[in-house]
Amino acid sequence: MKINLKKPLAVFDLETTGTNITRDRIVELSIVKVLPDNSRSTHTRRINPTIPIPAEATRVHGITDADVAEMPTFKQVAKSLLQLLDGCDLAGFNVLKFDIPMLIEEFLRADIVLDMSHRKIIDAQRIFHLMEPRTLSAAYKFYCNAALENAHSAEADTLATLAVLEAQIERYEGVETKDMDGNVLVPVKNDMAHLHQLSASNMVDYAGRMILNEKGIEIFNFGKYKDQPVSEVLGKDPSYYDWMMKGEFPLDTKRKLTELKLRGFNRK
């Protein structure tokens, strides 16, 4: 099965010190880069997170402080990683909720903006949960008829995700399903722009604190102003902006919030 690509696709997975985007750090990163001719190369490296790896995280991925003590920091590899991702769409399993926000945050800590404006994002978990709600290991078993060995190794999970994505396209392209309102959909096509619409079309910041509503208006997706337009909230409660900027929110969220605030000022 060949994936129909117009530009390179970087399928990636992260192993980290934990699940807090603002506090935790990457300890291992793996990328399978697929070119439009479907040739591919695998790039895996461990990273010194500069903070201790908690025992509970080690129990998940098996990586200890000693394993990464001599490894480069993310800041030291950021420029080469950015070059590797240049011109690539991004794909992974559950990347919208964690991996992409974490990756963006690490780049920002290295004073680099990972430009997402022209990238398609494909989340194999979104397709999987829509069509066969389960986990990566179950998805690999279901689609590839094999057990996932070395789960929670970044490279094993990345290779498994690519195999699952290819199998999903082959299985579901052109297949009808229904949404929660009973509307008939044909959600899966062998086209990255279409799968991006399925995976990430309503994201404003990649931590999901702000999203686009059905009218394409930026709204808050959490807290006391959930579902209210960002511009209206910032107009009636300017202190909310200050609270978020001082709070423990990802740098990408703060950057996008500032862009929306400045856009509102420029329109006045």
LINMO-V433356 format. One record per residue. N is the residue number from 1. RES is the residue in three letters. SS is DSSP state (H for helix, E for strand, - for the rest). PHI is phi in whole degrees, -180 to 180 (NA if undefined). NEAR is the number of other ideal C-beta (glycine too) atoms within 8 Angstrom. Layout:
((N & RES & SS & PHI & NEAR) (N & RES & SS & PHI & NEAR))
//
This chain:
((1 & MET & - & NA & 6) (2 & LYS & - & -101 & 4) (3 & ILE & - & -78 & 12) (4 & ASN & - & -81 & 7) (5 & LEU & - & -118 & 12) (6 & LYS & - & -101 & 5) (7 & LYS & - & -149 & 9) (8 & PRO & - & -60 & 11) (9 & LEU & E & -118 & 14) (10 & ALA & E & -103 & 14) (11 & VAL & E & -92 & 15) (12 & PHE & E & -140 & 15) (13 & ASP & E & -147 & 14) (14 & LEU & E & -119 & 12) (15 & GLU & E & -114 & 13) (16 & THR & E & -136 & 12) (17 & THR & - & -78 & 11) (18 & GLY & - & 174 & 9) (19 & THR & - & -115 & 6) (20 & ASN & - & -93 & 6) (21 & ILE & - & -62 & 11) (22 & THR & - & -82 & 9) (23 & ARG & - & -103 & 6) (24 & ASP & - & -86 & 12) (25 & ARG & - & -138 & 11) (26 & ILE & E & -80 & 13) (27 & VAL & E & -115 & 14) (28 & GLU & E & -153 & 14) (29 & LEU & E & -139 & 13) (30 & SER & E & -132 & 14) (31 & ILE & E & -129 & 13) (32 & VAL & E & -104 & 14) (33 & LYS & E & -96 & 14) (34 & VAL & E & -108 & 13) (35 & LEU & - & -88 & 9) (36 & PRO & - & -55 & 7) (37 & ASP & - & -85 & 4) (38 & ASN & - & 72 & 9) (39 & SER & - & -71 & 6) (40 & ARG & E & -145 & 9) (41 & SER & E & -139 & 6) (42 & THR & E & -110 & 11) (43 & HIS & E & -130 & 9) (44 & THR & E & -129 & 10) (45 & ARG & E & -153 & 10) (46 & ARG & E & -94 & 9) (47 & ILE & - & -133 & 15) (48 & ASN & E & -75 & 10) (49 & PRO & - & -78 & 14) (50 & THR & - & 67 & 5) (51 & ILE & - & -134 & 7) (52 & PRO & - & -62 & 5) (53 & ILE & - & -91 & 12) (54 & PRO & - & -61 & 8) (55 & ALA & H & -60 & 5) (56 & GLU & H & -67 & 7) (57 & ALA & H & -71 & 13) (58 & THR & H & -60 & 11) (59 & ARG & H & -65 & 6) (60 & VAL & H & -80 & 8) (61 & HIS & H & -108 & 11) (62 & GLY & - & 79 & 8) (63 & ILE & - & -98 & 12) (64 & THR & - & -109 & 8) (65 & ASP & H & -57 & 7) (66 & ALA & H & -64 & 5) (67 & ASP & H & -65 & 8) (68 & VAL & H & -116 & 14) (69 & ALA & - & -59 & 7) (70 & GLU & - & -101 & 4) (71 & MET & - & -84 & 10) (72 & PRO & - & -70 & 8) (73 & THR & E & -79 & 10) (74 & PHE & H & -61 & 13) (75 & LYS & H & -60 & 7) (76 & GLN & H & -73 & 6) (77 & VAL & H & -107 & 11) (78 & ALA & H & -59 & 12) (79 & LYS & H & -67 & 7) (80 & SER & H & -68 & 7) (81 & LEU & H & -67 & 9) (82 & LEU & H & -61 & 11) (83 & GLN & H & -66 & 7) (84 & LEU & H & -63 & 11) (85 & LEU & H & -88 & 11) (86 & ASP & - & -57 & 6) (87 & GLY & - & 77 & 5) (88 & CYS & - & -98 & 12) (89 & ASP & E & -77 & 14) (90 & LEU & E & -121 & 15) (91 & ALA & E & -143 & 15) (92 & GLY & E & -180 & 14) (93 & PHE & - & -112 & 14) (94 & ASN & - & 66 & 10) (95 & VAL & H & -72 & 14) (96 & LEU & H & -68 & 13) (97 & LYS & H & -82 & 6) (98 & PHE & H & -137 & 11) (99 & ASP & H & -61 & 11) (100 & ILE & H & -68 & 13) (101 & PRO & H & -58 & 15) (102 & MET & H & -66 & 13) (103 & LEU & H & -64 & 12) (104 & ILE & H & -60 & 14) (105 & GLU & H & -63 & 13) (106 & GLU & H & -64 & 12) (107 & PHE & H & -63 & 12) (108 & LEU & H & -65 & 13) (109 & ARG & H & -66 & 9) (110 & ALA & - & -93 & 9) (111 & ASP & - & 63 & 4) (112 & ILE & - & -127 & 9) (113 & VAL & - & -96 & 5) (114 & LEU & - & -81 & 10) (115 & ASP & - & -68 & 6) (116 & MET & - & -104 & 9) (117 & SER & - & -65 & 4) (118 & HIS & - & -115 & 4) (119 & ARG & - & -102 & 9) (120 & LYS & - & -85 & 9) (121 & ILE & E & -122 & 15) (122 & ILE & E & -122 & 16) (123 & ASP & E & -108 & 14) (124 & ALA & H & -63 & 14) (125 & GLN & H & -68 & 10) (126 & ARG & H & -60 & 10) (127 & ILE & H & -64 & 17) (128 & PHE & H & -62 & 14) (129 & HIS & H & -68 & 9) (130 & LEU & H & -71 & 9) (131 & MET & H & -100 & 12) (132 & GLU & H & -149 & 7) (133 & PRO & - & -58 & 5) (134 & ARG & - & -162 & 8) (135 & THR & - & -115 & 5) (136 & LEU & H & -61 & 14) (137 & SER & H & -61 & 9) (138 & ALA & H & -68 & 8) (139 & ALA & H & -63 & 15) (140 & TYR & H & -64 & 14) (141 & LYS & H & -64 & 11) (142 & PHE & H & -67 & 9) (143 & TYR & H & -85 & 11) (144 & CYS & H & -109 & 10) (145 & ASN & - & 54 & 5) (146 & ALA & - & -152 & 6) (147 & ALA & - & -81 & 6) (148 & LEU & - & -82 & 12) (149 & GLU & - & -84 & 5) (150 & ASN & - & 60 & 7) (151 & ALA & - & -57 & 10) (152 & HIS & - & 75 & 9) (153 & SER & - & -89 & 11) (154 & ALA & H & -57 & 13) (155 & GLU & H & -68 & 11) (156 & ALA & H & -62 & 12) (157 & ASP & H & -67 & 15) (158 & THR & H & -66 & 17) (159 & LEU & H & -64 & 10) (160 & ALA & H & -65 & 15) (161 & THR & H & -62 & 15) (162 & LEU & H & -62 & 13) (163 & ALA & H & -63 & 11) (164 & VAL & H & -65 & 16) (165 & LEU & H & -61 & 14) (166 & GLU & H & -62 & 10) (167 & ALA & H & -69 & 11) (168 & GLN & H & -63 & 14) (169 & ILE & H & -62 & 13) (170 & GLU & H & -64 & 8) (171 & ARG & H & -76 & 9) (172 & TYR & H & -106 & 11) (173 & GLU & - & -58 & 9) (174 & GLY & - & 84 & 6) (175 & VAL & - & -83 & 9) (176 & GLU & - & -84 & 6) (177 & THR & E & -144 & 10) (178 & LYS & E & -126 & 7) (179 & ASP & - & -84 & 7) (180 & MET & - & -65 & 3) (181 & ASP & - & -94 & 4) (182 & GLY & - & 87 & 5) (183 & ASN & - & -76 & 6) (184 & VAL & E & -77 & 6) (185 & LEU & E & -125 & 8) (186 & VAL & - & -121 & 9) (187 & PRO & - & -77 & 9) (188 & VAL & - & -111 & 14) (189 & LYS & - & -134 & 9) (190 & ASN & - & -82 & 6) (191 & ASP & - & -154 & 7) (192 & MET & H & -66 & 14) (193 & ALA & H & -64 & 7) (194 & HIS & H & -67 & 9) (195 & LEU & H & -69 & 13) (196 & HIS & H & -63 & 13) (197 & GLN & H & -60 & 7) (198 & LEU & H & -71 & 12) (199 & SER & H & -90 & 12) (200 & ALA & H & -145 & 9) (201 & SER & - & -71 & 8) (202 & ASN & - & -106 & 7) (203 & MET & E & -80 & 11) (204 & VAL & - & -104 & 11) (205 & ASP & - & -111 & 14) (206 & TYR & - & -85 & 11) (207 & ALA & - & -94 & 10) (208 & GLY & - & 78 & 11) (209 & ARG & - & -73 & 11) (210 & MET & E & -132 & 14) (211 & ILE & E & -136 & 10) (212 & LEU & E & -93 & 10) (213 & ASN & - & -83 & 10) (214 & GLU & - & -63 & 3) (215 & LYS & - & -94 & 4) (216 & GLY & - & 80 & 5) (217 & ILE & - & -97 & 7) (218 & GLU & E & -70 & 10) (219 & ILE & E & -129 & 13) (220 & PHE & E & -74 & 12) (221 & ASN & - & -117 & 9) (222 & PHE & - & -161 & 5) (223 & GLY & H & 70 & 5) (224 & LYS & H & -70 & 3) (225 & TYR & H & -107 & 9) (226 & LYS & - & -54 & 9) (227 & ASP & - & 75 & 7) (228 & GLN & - & -98 & 9) (229 & PRO & E & -58 & 9) (230 & VAL & H & -59 & 13) (231 & SER & H & -62 & 10) (232 & GLU & H & -68 & 8) (233 & VAL & H & -64 & 12) (234 & LEU & H & -66 & 13) (235 & GLY & H & -75 & 8) (236 & LYS & H & -90 & 5) (237 & ASP & - & -140 & 8) (238 & PRO & - & -58 & 7) (239 & SER & H & -67 & 6) (240 & TYR & H & -66 & 10) (241 & TYR & H & -62 & 10) (242 & ASP & H & -62 & 8) (243 & TRP & H & -62 & 8) (244 & MET & H & -70 & 11) (245 & MET & H & -66 & 10) (246 & LYS & H & -90 & 5) (247 & GLY & - & -86 & 6) (248 & GLU & - & -88 & 4) (249 & PHE & - & -113 & 10) (250 & PRO & - & -58 & 14) (251 & LEU & H & -59 & 10) (252 & ASP & H & -64 & 13) (253 & THR & H & -62 & 13) (254 & LYS & H & -65 & 11) (255 & ARG & H & -66 & 10) (256 & LYS & H & -68 & 11) (257 & LEU & H & -63 & 14) (258 & THR & H & -64 & 9) (259 & GLU & H & -60 & 8) (260 & LEU & H & -68 & 14) (261 & LYS & H & -64 & 10) (262 & LEU & H & -66 & 8) (263 & ARG & H & -63 & 9) (264 & GLY & H & -66 & 11) (265 & PHE & H & -65 & 7) (266 & ASN & H & -67 & 6) (267 & ARG & H & -82 & 5) (268 & LYS & - & -78 & 4))
//
